[in-house]
Every structure is written in structure tokens, then in C-alpha cells.
Amino acid sequence: MGGLDSVSTGMQGMDEAIDMLRLGDNVVWQVDCIEDYMRVVKPYVEQAQKDGR
């Protein structure tokens, strides 16, 4: 799973379901409130920081 151009969402289950994100992917979320969005974005940003991105 994953390659040089793959990045983690910060959520293992999501990574497994979508086989990781690829650099350049466009991701669109429709949410009812900012809290729903933050539950997805916060782990992604934390993982990106750990990965030095």
C-alpha cells in the first residue's frame, strides 16, 4: 500500500478504504458544520507535519 507519491490522511481506516491519497488528488467534502470538517482535517494536518510536508 502506498508509494512515493502517496500520503496519509492521518486516519488508518480512511487510508485503507481509499488506498491512501496521491499527491495532487482533489478531495471535496460536503459538511453541515465546521466541526465535521475539522474531524477530517485535523488528523491530516497533524500527519502532514509529522511527515515534514
N, C-alpha and C positions, 0 to 999 in steps of 0.2 A: 504494500500500500504506500502511495506517495512516491514522489521522485524529487528531483532537484527543483522543479517549478511548483511543487505542492506546498501548501501552507495549512496550518491547523486553524480550526475555528475556535479552539480553546475548549471545546466540548467533545469528549471522546465519542459519545453516541452519534453526534451530528457528523463528525469526521467519518465514522464508519458508514453511516447512511448515505453520504454523498461522495464517498471515496476522496475526501479532502477537497480543499479549494485549490484552484490553479491560479497562479499569478495572472492577473488580467481578467479574471472572472468578474462579471457584473452580478451583484446579488441585490434583489429587490424584496423588501419586506413590507407587508401591509399590516399595520398595527392599529389598535384602538387607543393606545395611550403610550406615552414615552417610557413608562416603566416596563412595558412589554419589550420595547426596542432595547432598552438598557440591559435586560436579561441576556440578550444575544451579543450585544456589542461589548460589554464589559469583559467577558472571558476572551473574546477575540483580541481586544486591545492588550490585555494582560499577557496573552500568549505571544503576540507580536513583539512586545517589549522583551520578553524572555528570549525570543529568537533573534533579537537585535535588529528588528525591522521597524 
